[in-house]
Amino acid sequence: MWVPPDQSKGFGRRDFRDLIVRARIQLGGPIVLVWDNVRMHLTKPLREFIDANAQWHSTGRT
């Protein structure tokens, strides 16, 4: 897929958030997230989202 030079080629924090929410909706239950040490996974906004929604997921770090 072609991406204009002024746009990111990877997932942003909103993309990760939306992916996690959609996975939960589609699967219909709790999910398990396994994070690596990619900087995006460690950002404050994404950590706050993960912490605020802890009732429907489990997280682990590699």
C-alpha positions in Angstrom: 0.0 0.0 0.0 1.3 3.4 -0.9 1.6 5.9 2.0 2.2 9.6 1.4 5.6 10.7 2.7 4.1 13.0 5.3 2.1 10.2 6.9 3.2 7.5 9.3 3.6 4.0 7.9 3.0 2.3 11.3 0.3 2.1 13.9 -0.2 5.1 16.2 -1.6 5.0 19.7 -5.2 5.5 18.4 -4.7 2.7 16.0 -3.6 0.3 18.8 -6.5 1.5 21.0 -9.0 0.9 18.2 -7.6 -2.5 17.4 -7.8 -3.6 21.0 -11.4 -2.3 21.3 -12.5 -4.0 18.0 -10.8 -7.3 19.0 -12.8 -7.3 22.3 -16.1 -6.5 20.5 -15.5 -9.1 17.8 -14.4 -11.8 20.2 -17.1 -11.0 22.7 -15.1 -11.4 25.9 -11.9 -10.7 27.7 -8.6 -10.6 25.8 -5.0 -11.1 26.6 -2.5 -8.5 25.5 1.2 -9.3 25.3 3.4 -6.2 24.9 6.9 -6.1 23.8 9.2 -3.1 24.3 8.1 -1.1 21.3 8.0 2.6 22.4 4.4 3.0 21.3 3.3 0.3 23.8 5.0 2.2 26.6 3.5 5.7 25.9 1.5 7.4 28.7 -1.7 7.7 26.7 -1.7 4.0 25.7 -0.8 2.9 29.3 -3.7 5.0 30.6 -6.1 3.4 28.2 -4.9 -0.1 29.2 -5.1 0.8 32.9 -8.6 2.3 32.5 -9.9 -0.8 30.7 -8.3 -3.5 32.9 -11.6 -5.1 33.7 -11.8 -6.7 30.2 -8.2 -7.7 29.5 -5.0 -9.1 31.0 -1.6 -7.8 30.0 1.8 -9.3 30.0 5.2 -8.1 28.9 7.9 -10.0 27.0 
